[in-house]
Amino acid sequence: MTRQSSLIVFLSVFLGTISVASGQTPRLPPTITQPQGTGSAPVASGDDTQHQQALAANQQRQIEIRRDTEKMAELTQELKDYLAKNEQGVMSVDAIKKAEQIEKLARSVKSKMKQSF
């Protein structure tokens, strides 16, 4: 008899837990939708002004990437020419500054390429 009563108690507790759990609804954050036709520029609302600003910022970013890449190529060629002329083991301060500037431009281009508007 005790086995039946313990089974009844277990089932009643189990069913009570299920009924309480089913009454609770999880709260989820609101979903963010992106309007169709915005391309690679995410826009929070359908406002045309924001869309135009995002496109302009993207174009400016691409211009800066091209400019920095061209400057980096120019400095790299200058450094390469310097190293070809001076096959010594010692580099001048100017050559080291060019190498640092190339490194700085490379980081700048990398970070700009990761950005998206």
Secondary structure as GFF3:
##gff-version 3
##sequence-region A 1 117
A	DSSP	alpha_helix	2	23	.	.	.	ID=ss1
A	DSSP	alpha_helix	48	85	.	.	.	ID=ss2
A	DSSP	alpha_helix	93	114	.	.	.	ID=ss3
###
